[in-house]
Amino acid sequence: MEIQFSKNLKKYLELNNLSLTEFSGMLKVPTSTVHGWVNGIPPRNILILKKIADLLGISMDELCFEKRDSGLEKIKNLESHIIVEHDKERYKVVLLKV
């Protein structure tokens, strides 16, 4: 399963009529940071992923993964890894689709 964070973030910003500047203000991060996110550089902090999802009113699953229409697909190898930083330490987070 491929992480679709940048694509999904851009989609949900458009659906909510939010500019990069407005959204960066809501998150209290530089506009250049949000610009990087929509252009393929995901956040390194898992807490910011949660905050982004909450502000957009979606789940982290909706934010990070491609939505599939078929409920009949086999659940196999649906795991992704993200490297995040928290308190200056790096962690490998395993996201499992359940």
N, C-alpha and C positions, 0 to 999 in steps of 0.2 A: 504494500500500500504506500502510495507516495504522499508526502506531506504537501498540502495545497494551501498553506498559510497565506502566502502573498496574494494569490489569485482570489481566495475567499475574503481576505481583508478588503481588498479593492472593491469586490462585489458588494459587501455589506456596508462599506462607507458610501457607495453610490446609492444603495437602497435607502439609506438613512439621510441622504442629502447632506453628508458631512464632508467638508474639505479637509485636506491634510492639516491645514493650519488650525481649524476648529478642533479636530480630533486630538492633535498634539497638545492643545491647550487643556482639553479635558483630562488627558493623561499626565500633564505636566512634564512632557518630554520635548526636546527640540523638534521642530518640523522636519528637519533633515533626517532625524531618526525614523519618523513615520514614513518619510519618502523612501528611505532604504528598505523598510519592511515591505512596502507595496512593490518594490523593485527586486525582490528576491533575497533580502538579507533578514532572516527571521530573528526575533528577539532571543537573547540568550537566557533571560530570566523567566522561569516558569510562572512567577507571580504576575509579571506583566502580561503574559498570555491570558491568565485568568481575568485580570482587570479589563483587558481588551474585550474578551468575550462578554463579560458582565455589562460593560458600557454599550455594547452592540445588541444586548438582549438575546444572545445565542449561547450555545454550549461550546466548550472547548473542542469537542468532536466536530461540530459544524464549522468552527473556525479553522481547524487544522487539517481536516480530511475532505476528500472528494465525496459528495453525497451520491449514493448509488440508488437507482430507481428500483431495481429488482430485489425484492425481499427473499428471493429463492436462491441467491448465489451462495455457494459454499463458503463457510467461514474457515479460511485456511491462510496461514501466513499473513494475518492482518495485524502486523506489529510494525511500529516505526520507532526510531530512536532520535532523540533531540539532545544536544549537548547544551546545558544551561549553566549559568553562573549565579551563585547566591553567596553573599558574604565573602566574595573574592575566592570562592572555591568552585571548581567545575564538577558537574554531575551529568551522568548519562541517564536520561529519563526514557523509559520504555513505555510507549503508549500502545495499549492493546484495544482493539475494536472488540467490544463484547455485545 
